[in-house]
Amino acid sequence: MAMAPRTSRRQALRLLGGATAGGALLVAGCRSRSRPQGPPRVGVLQYVRAPAPDAARRGFVQALARGGFRQGASVILLERFAAGSMATSRAQVEELLEGGVDMLVAIGTPPLTAILAIAPARVPVVFCYCSNPWGAGAGTSYTRHRPNVVGTVSTSPLAEQLDLARRITPSLASVGLIFNPSEANASFEAELLRREATVRSITVVIEPVSGPGEVDRAADALASRRVGALVRVGDYATSVGFPALAAAGLRHRLPVYSVDPSDITTPGCLAVVGWDPQADGALAGDLAVQVLRGRSPADLPFAPVTRKLLLLNRRTALAIGVMFPPELLRQANRLVG
């Protein structure tokens, strides 16, 4: 079958327009602020507790340790969790700044947005688990960015997701998408999905939601419009509400595709193609180590996450009457069921 042209990750991102061991963090153009004595203090902000962002945080901490910055000995990690609240995230940024942190780390686009709206330019910022740093105001390209900000870019591989869906269902003509339009990363990825779908002559039917509690209703609405599959982009509403989305797939015998590797064990999830979140966090941790050793974020480009996973759930396939092509089974990184 002829393959449709792919949009490169860098092209996709242009759719939007674009401390040493003694405890003193040295960054070009930044002055040291009053802070407690001791090792560097790193504030880590995570928007929600879920398997994928938890894995990203774990990878980040492990990379710090490999780089010589171990919690409690050569670095103080101050971890904060916002429970999906932007107001809480902003308050946590202010609290950490008042405590004299040497670096702020955002795990996710919302905390990055909060940090960039509040933190002074003298504080280095590292981010990961972030599909849309541009929408958060971090910069306009991998190399043109705020001089105090660096991190990893993990825009979901949506072209690959659609191609996977077509390999499993060659006649696929439409997919249903649920997302929260108020999330910058979700809106960005929804637009990218629409563009990739247009190239492949696939219609995207959208049901917007304001939170995870609406996912079940939205999934039933999409099924009533006879979409050929349900797909997920990087979105916190469908991250928290994914069990309801997958359950709807089982009810309506619809394939459900995700970009989050942790979703593959959820009953009703058929397949995942997505970035390894722990590798994402580890890559950001390597960047943080460089900054803690004295590199300026201004000298470092944003880093694309490259470790991709293909996961298949045979139990779900049996339940909804889908057959995986033998070649796809051989290519999978993991088979569930």
Secondary structure, DSSP 8 states (H G I E B T S, - for coil): --------HHHHHGGGT---TTS----TT-------SSS-EEEEEES---HHHHHHHHHHHHHHHHTT--BTTTBEEEEEE-TT-HHHHHHHHHHHHHTT-SEEEEESHHHHHHHHHHS-TTS-EEEES-S-TTTTTSBSSSSSB-TTEEEEE----HHHHHHHHHHH-TT--EEEEEE-TTSHHHHHHHHHHHHHHHHTT-EEEEEE-SSGGGHHHHHHHHHHTT-S-EE--S-HHHHHTHHHHHHHHHHHT--EEES-GGGGGSTT--EEEEE-HHHHHHHHHHHHHHHHTT--GGGS--EE---EEEEEEHHHHHHHT----HHHHHH-SEEE-
